[in-house]
Amino acid sequence: MSLTDTPAANRLHIGIYGKRNTGKSSLINVLTNQEAAIVSDVAGTTADPVYKHMEIHGIGPVTFIDTAGFDDSGTLGFLRVQQTEKAMEKTDIALMVWGEIDSFDEEKRWIEKFQSMGTPIICVVNKSDILKDAPAFVDQLAQALEQEVLLVSAKTGQGIADIREALIENLPQNHESASITGSLCRDGDTVMLVMPQDTQAPKGRLILPQVQTIRELMDKKCIIHCVTADRYEQGLAALKEPPKLIITDSQVFKQVYDKKPEASKLTSFSVLFAGYKGDLDYFVKGADALLTLTNSSRILIAEACTHAPLEEDIGREKIPAMIRKRVGKGLQVDVAAGNDFPDDLTAYDLIIHCGGCMFNRKHILSRVERARSQGVPMTNYGVAIAALSGILDKIDLN
């Protein structure tokens, strides 16, 4: 897989924010050395956020988010600002851009939102080639915001190197070291992957978590054996020694656990992604809520991707069926797919999220923080299935 083939969910997400016509799109173009975004003197050219996958030397694969100006007005403008707010949840590093010398109250409010989310912010005054008294304005901003402000020009290239350097300085701590399998396996270990190919799996292809896990295991120089669930026992018998680690599809967690060699560790793709993309400790704690659900409870199934519901859909069908078997058919189940995640979660007794392979970690953690702040327990597919199967305390959580 080349850098340009890196999944969007694994790329650093850099959001460009500011008022209309501040040169946000022009900055993206000069940072990427190509016409990645449409540029116009007409305010409001950028409507919905535009996601552009690029490479930056010293950082690697990134996704630039070109957002609509947060000063947009009117009915459509309000909707555009809403989309800009949603983009905040995916942003690993934010560039706050000024294109003229004016009040900075609105920008400061957005900066405070990012600070509350723990998102690094780089403040940039663009158009230095035409702004008069720009250095004085930069000094004023720096004092008011209590942080460095860069003076740049997307047209002349002035200060662009400073932005790249600032991006590198603000990389998330786990940007390079994030691992799917963590300490569960190392060089030379034998790892067995149990991968049922049901109707949700694209014909002729593996699903993304399987692909990413296999790639990491190859990089670790592990010895990998892949089997389907109906060949699991046959696969174990073919090995001279039990595998160091078994990673299974969560849907057959109990089946795989019942036949697991005592010497082998066991986890699932979804559990691994709970730690890789989210807050595993919070998800494990949230699984306790499964024991307190009743026939009148209400839960939210949250999916990172959108797809047509299938008869054996794990989130929409299998998990609700497992819970209803315990608490009764009155359990109310709502589904939020893609970016449709409620602002108010207080109506729910539990949120069960998918593995999140289509989201970057920042996006998942933004949802976790929203649930935590509203006192709503949250878990994920793999952790929930392990808990419902009575084996959560018997599997390996990395």
Steps between C-alpha positions, in 0.01 A plus 500: 500500500650831396463823692235618256302181576501567876140476630351839584434383856875451555602843373570806711200731456593869467202735504511853355262738681418870482260751355405510133756620248799479734694285255443161665480315170806684367696388805413137432617537141835650595555250783437209265671658197198440278149625426331287764221748577292744296612861549279803436473860613129439560432444870340166577649302209562204731163351607519158664840402642730367228734213594822478302753221552859616461856441620712745698872446530590424861143401588386250241142433388255772607145605427435872466150614597408819313202642690238763429547837671348499846360849437273371223145634518148416389326163508762327285776676688368362829506148356856553374615613844342188648709287266809697599423427866470129424841509331649612832443151639732353236773763521836393647660842446311822422628796299312817596537751216453876486488676163446857614568720799178505701344378822602154611215428743340236276832325435571500873170320568593228252850476644349444845286220356810330362684548829213333687541203263877486552566581134827684421443833324734687268401864450580649161458850355489456122537753217809669647576624147199737504415561867620828643623503861492119498799459740330721759177298464697176545651634822154604623359157425791320664452697821123457506512126421815435704657296223718541193337638187658440159502767227482340153403555142349221294572711191874562555580198716618710794477307828372176344806313629410626848156340472652165401739521795215587737299202373791267575541650848130442575473140383297281739721295730384170352521613137787266415478245784130404489465123472202276441639191673721680752692263727286195425752366248850563375758390244479126430168435679237288329166678468179340379227718350146360499312689230146394409410626154133585542274706275647825641846419363555641147524217249865421422632738767575511870343764722722791605576393862621164373722662237650749744563234765667266253721782376612585854569134580714478185692811608557333839624190312245273662403166347140538390237230445158602368196273528124531480294405804400163356870410453614628840557162667660363184734798493604446863565130432731590211735692732781327690448736793205715609507853358625772732192709414161438343313797355141425409199668352289597802194322362659160576672605823341228716548230237870580470546535877349157570764331279792730587826336611579596858837643397352735238391858563165600353355828381290629210546752221235723654660488846839587348345797321330608823849570633651616171227750419320567828517474878511131585478556876183705456353237266570219749346701783204587274434130440387476864184681392400189305424338836262778603294526181132418525210434267430875494860615436612693195837453330678663206691297242760732341654406166795682345396411146168497318377185333176328412379290797552125455322207664809404701624854568707487818398840635141526386400136538735273694594716799142623560380138478757392760390777738126442444553133581615614845265793571193457280364613166402844629859626474505808275791515254590809297768507230728791412702444183793697362521855631146493641585484871261682740616804693274405790564143615321514832201304372716187475592245764796378292682576175661213308744619233648303214876450472528836325737390225363776273561778757824648623574466872416864570149448367434197721647671806279805436197273521635331813549837666145609408361183659723534805409865556129410487540203733401242239690166500657398171655179374579346162389198300782263599501592867120473517493157334775373731303627801172351375680169438639499855866507392600866531714423804664210318621671181811713449442875481851601384 
